[in-house]
Amino acid sequence: MTRLGVEMLAADAVGPITSAGHARLGLAVLAGIAVIVLLITKFRLHAFLALTIGSLALGAFAGAPLDEVISGFSGGLGSTVAGVGVLIALGAVLGKMLADSGGADQIVDTVLARAKGRSMPWAMVLIASVIGLPLFFEVGIVLLIPVVLMVAKRGSYSLMRIGVPALAGLSVMHGLVPPHPGPLVAIDALGADLGVTLALGVLVAVPTVIIAGPVFSRFAARWVDVPAPERMIPQRASEQLERRPGFGATLVTVLLPVVLMLAKALVEIVVDDPGQPVQRVFDVVGSPLIALLAAVLVGIFALLRPAGFSRERVSGLVEKGLAPIAGILLIVGAGGGFKQTLIDVGVGQMILEITEDWSVPALLLAWLIAVTIRLATGSATVATVSAAGLVAPLAADMSTTHAALLVLAIGAGSLFFSHVNDAGFWLVKEYFGLSVGQTVKTWSVMETIISVVAGALVLLLSLVI
């Protein structure tokens, strides 16, 4: 039985903290989500505060004792941060190393040196996908946009033909492939296996990024034909370094955690005996914590030392890498608190009872819930953590593979149609020098394609595995 299954049985044994019926609980959920949406969109309140207030509102509308709501929210916040906080921190440090050492630029320059003409959009999606593995979406954009603009200008390429594949690579990694915060939180909430989710996530990500990137960019370039804005081409990190790490060392550092986690999943399938020494070893080295920690330690010697970083500068880089993730950790933690509030008041059990006789597959239901919250709040992370909390009980009796697919269905839904309430929308608009309409035609449509294609592939996989 999964950890979540044990938690759910314990929760059922205690029972919900309110005696509200389905109708009142349904209205309470709508009211709680409405409070979160209103606070984020209308009052521009930070998502952490909005989720906290929304959780209290949900408990109040459901008629639950507020002291128990507060206790449950705090417990959910703590357990979520305990489960994924260290992983997010290690991922942030690894991404900072990759950016500041010039390793990211090394990957970019090496791939672009071999790409010409029609292969350039494919090169851009490859670069974005590889670099996007350890980087948060916003960091990836800041890192890659200068490259996109320079390539478009120097090679006389359409900006959208080059830019859309890069954005697609980053977005797909962000929504579907751990160790990004969204997938990690969903994995933790649903009790899914990280290695299996990672393997299936990569399987879904490859065709998705091809369709939403190089293929869609052909149409995007026809719809929006704009030059690269020169004012947005900043100095690259490696231009300030005397030397930078090699391509091979950088690639090994980036892919190391992925390889270790996939190896763990493969050994579990082949050996299938927890008592065997081989599986026990891979259970340790392939755990997310050890895999990411190993990549960070390797990065110190493979990325930072070749770039001439002193011990003091290495320490300073780690500190700078950790600083920006405070807000992300708080949002993720509050999302875990909101999820726990949903479980405590009995919403999870209500969804189980209501959907028992529905013909809507659980994966499609999860995707639709994530889509709705994404459209309302504009935040992929909020959509993921909220949807995971709502559908968590559905995963209790699922197989390992279907629980992983449920995570991916939520991730796919969380990327649907980014618009004016999403910070990423404005980031893309300003960096590419687009109008609101042009951003919708390119970025928003691309995000929708990713969401629909990935969601369809998840449903297809559920029929064959």
N, C-alpha and C positions, 0 to 999 in steps of 0.2 A: 504493500500500500504506500502511496506517495505521502510526503509530509503534509501536503494540503488535505489529503483524505483523512489523516489522523486529526488535523485541526478541525475539519468539518464535523467529524464524529463527536469531538469534544464539544463543539459549539452546539450540535444538536442535543447532546446530553444535558447541557445547561439550559438550552432553549433561548429564544429571542428575548431581548430586554423590554419588549413592548408586546401588548396583546392586540395591536391594531390589525384589522382585516386587510385583505388584498387591496381593496379600493383605497383605503387611507394610505397604505404603504406606497401604492403606485403614485398617488398625489404627492406624497412626501418626497419620493425620488425626483419627480418632475420639479417640485419646488426647490429642492436642494440643488439640482443641476441648474435651474433657472437663476438661483442666487449666485452661483459660481460664474455663469455666463454673464450676468448683468454686472457683477463686480469687475470682471476682466475687461469686458468690451465697453461698457458705459463709463465706469469710474476709473478705468485703467489701473486697477489695483493689482499688485503682484500676485501671481498665480498661487504662491504659498499661502498668502493671507486669504485669498478667495476660496481655496480648498478647505482651509481651516474653518472659516465662517460657514461655508456651505455644508460642511459635515455637522456642525452644531445645528444649523437650520434643519437639516434632514432629520436629525434625532428629535428636535423639538416638534416638527410637523408630524412625526410618527408617534408622538406621545411617550417617548422614552425618557426615563430619568436622566437629567443632564449630567449628573455626576458620573453615571455609568457611560454615557456617551463620551465624555471627556476622557475617562479612563481607557475606553476602547480605542479612541482616536490616538491617544498617546502611545498605547501599546502597538497599534498598527504602524504608526510613524517609526517607532523604535525598531521594530522587527524588520521593516522594509529597509531602513538605512543600514541595519546590521547585515542584512542579506546582500545588498548591492553597493553600499557606500564605498567600501574599500576598492571594489572593482572599478567603479566610476573614477575614483581618485587615481588609481594606477593607469587607467586609460588616458586620463587627462595629462599625467606626467609623460607617458610615452608619446602622446601627440605633441607636447611641447618640445620634447627632445627632437622629434622628427622635423619640426618646423625650424627651430633655432639652430640646429647643427648644420643645416643646409642639406640634410638627407632627402627631404621632400623635393628640393630643387634638383638634386642628383637624379632621382627617379624620373622627374619630368624631363630633364634635358636628355637623358639617355634614351627614353622612349621616343621623344620628338625627333631626335637625330636620325632615327630609323624609319620615321613615318613621313610619307610624302603624299600630296594630292588627296585622292579619295580615301586613303587610309587614315587621314588626320582625325576625323570624328571618332573613329574606332580607337585611335591612340588616346584621345582625350577621355573617353569613357573608361579605358583601362587604367589610366593614371588616376582618375577620380575614385575608381573603385578600390584600388590598392591603397591610396593615401587615405581614403575615407574609412578604412577599417578601424584605425585607432583614434580618429579625430572626431570631435563633435561637429555637427553640421555647420554651425556658424564659423568655427575655426577653419574648416575645410574650404568654405567659400572665400574667406579672407586670404587663404593661402593660394588657392587656385585661380581666382579671378584675374590677378595680374598676369598669370601665364596665358589664360584664355585671351585676354586683350592683346598681349604682345604677339601671340601666334596669329590672331585674326588680322592684326595690322601688318606685320612683316610678311606674312604669306598671302595677303589679299584674300583672306577667306571671309565668308559671311559670318558675322558675329554669332548669330543664332545656330549656324551649322556647327560651330565649335563649342559654343557655350552650353547649349541644351544637353549634349552628351555628358559634359562635365557635371552639370547640376543633377542629371539623372543618376549618375554613378554615386554621387554623395548622398542623395535622398534615399535611394534604395538601400544603401548600407545602413543609413540612419534608422530606417523603419523596420528592416527585416533581419539584420545580422547583428547578433551580440558580438562584442561587449558594449554596444550602445545602450544608453539608459533605458529607453523605451522597451526594447525586447527583454532586457535584464529584469525590469520590474514585472513584466507580464510573465516571464518564466518563473519568477519567485512567487507571484500571486497564484499561478495555476499549478505550481508544483511540477512543472515540465522539466525534462532532462535537457541541460544546456547543450551537450554535445550533439544530440539528435536534432535539436532546434537549429543549431548552427549549420549542420549538414543539410537539412531540408531548406533552411533559409538561403544558403548559397545556391541550391538547386532551383529555387524559385527566383532568386535574384538575377541569375544569368540571363534567361530569356526576357525577363521583365525589363532589365536595363538596356538590352538590345533594342527592344521595341520602343521604349520611351526615350531612348537616347539617339543613336545614329539614325534609326528609321524615322522617328517623329521629327527629328531636326530638319529633314528635307522639307517638310511642310511648314515648319516654324520659320525657316529661312525665307520661304515665299511670302508668308503672311506678314512678317516683320523684317524689314531690311534696313538696319541701322548700322552706322559705322561704330567702331570701338572708340569710346570717349577717352581721349588722351589724358584728361585730368585725373582719371581713376587708375592710372598705371603707377603704383608706388614702387619704391626700391625693394628688391627681393632680399630675403634674409642672407643668402649666400654671398651677395655682393659685398657684404661687410666682413666676410671671413677670408682669411688668408688661404685656407684649405678646407675641404669638406670630405665627409666619409665616402667610401666607394659605393657603387651601385649594388654590388652583391651583398655587402655587409648591411646596407640599408634594407634591402628586400628581405633578407633573412630575419632581421629584427622585427620588421612589420608583420611578417607571416608566421613567426614563431608561435605566438599564442594560439593562432587559428590551427596550426598543424598539431600542436599538443592536445588541444581540446577535441579535434576530429579524431586523433589517434586513440584517445580515451574511449570515444564512442565506438570506434571500430573494434577495439579490443573487447569491449563489453559484448558486442554482437558475436565475435568469433569465439572467444573463450567461454563467455557466459557462465563463469564460476567465480564468485567473489572471493573464494578461498585460495584461488591460484595466485602464486607470487607475481606473475606477469600482470594480471589484472589489478592487483593491489598496488603495484608500482605505478601503473598508468592512471589509476584512480587518484593518486596523489599528484603526479606531474601534469596530468591533464585537467586537474581542477582549475576553474577560472582564476582563483587567487594565485596559485603557483605559476600558471601559464603566463599571466600578465606580469607577475613579479619577476619571472625569469626574463621576459622581454625587456623590462625596465633595466634590470641589471646588465643584460647583454648590451642594451642601448648605451649605457654609460661608457663601455669600453669600445663598442663598435661605431657609435655615432659621435659622442661628445669628445672623447680623447683624440680621435683623428682630426677633429675640428679645432683642437687646441684649447679645450676648456680646462681650466684649473679646477682643483677640488672645491675651492670657494665658489667658483662660477657654477659648478655642477649643483652645489647645494642651493644656490640662489635660483637656478632654473627650476629645480623641483618645487621650491616655494612659490615661484611665479605660476607654475603649472597648476598648483592646487588652489590658488586664490580664486580664479574665476568660477570654480565649480560649486561654490557655496550655495548660490541660488538654485542650481540644478538639483543638488542634494536635498534642499528644503522642499522643492516642488515634488520630487520623487517621494520623499518621506511623507509629505502631506497627502499625496495621492494614496500612499499605503494606509494612512489614517482614514481617509475617505472610504477606501475599500473595506476596512475593518468595521466602520460604522454601518455600511450597507449590510455586511454579514450579521452584525450584532442585532440590528433591528428586524432581521428576518427577510430582507429583500432577496437574498440568494435563494432561500427556500421557496419564496413566492414565485420566482422566475422558474424554478424547477417544476413546481406544481402547475403553473400556467402553461408552460411550453411542452408538457408531457404529451398532449394530444395534438400539438401543432405539427404540420408537415414541413415547417421551415427547418432546414438543417441547423445544428448548433453553430457550425462554422459561418454560415451565412448570417445568422442572428448576431454573432459576435462582430462580424464585419459591419453590419448595418448600425449597430450601437456605436461603434467607434467612428463611423462616418458622421453620424448625427452629432456627436460631441465635438468632433473635429470642426464641422461646419459652424457650430455654435460658438466654440471658444477660440478657434484658430490655432490651438496648441496641439501638436502631435503627441507630446508627452502627457498632457492632461487627458487627451482622448484615450491614450493607451492605458494609463493607470486606472481611469474611471471605468472603462469598458472591461478591463481585467477583473475589477472588483465585482461588477455586475454579473459576469458570466462564470466566475470562479467555480461555483458549485457544479456547473456542467462538466468540468474537467475531472471531477472526483472518480468517475467510473470509466474514464476514457483510457485507451491504451497509450503507451509512451509516444508513439508516432502521432496519434490523433491529438494528444495534449499539445505536442509541439506545433501541429498544424493550427490549433486554436490560437496559439501565441502569434503565429504568422498571419492569421486572418485578422486579428486585432491590429497588428502592425500595418497591414495593408490598408485597412479602413482608416487608420489614423493619418494617412497621407492624402486623403481625398480632397481635391479642389481647395488648395490654399488661396485665400483671398485677403481682403483688406484688414481683417482682424488678426492676421498672422505676421509676426515680425519678419519671418523669412521672405514674405512677399515684398516688403519694403526694402529689404536688404538687396534682393535681386534687382528690383526696380532701379535703385540708386546706383548700384555698381555698373549696371549695363546701360544706364542713361535712357531708360524706357519710360513711356507714359503708362498710366494705370491700365488703359485698354490693351496696350502692347504686352504688358506683363501678364494680363489675364490670358491673352491668346497664346502665350508661350509657356511661362512658368506654371500658371494655374492648370492649363490643359495637360501639361506634362505630368504634374502631380496626380491628376485624375486618371491618366493612362496607367501610371504606376500602380495606383490603388486598384483599379478594375482588373488589369492584367494579373497582378499578383494574387488578388482575391480569387480570380477564376482558376489560376494554376493551383492554388491551395485546395479548392473544391475538387479539381480534377485528381490531384494526388490522393485525396481522401477516398476516392473510389477505387484506387489501384493498389494502395498499400494498407 
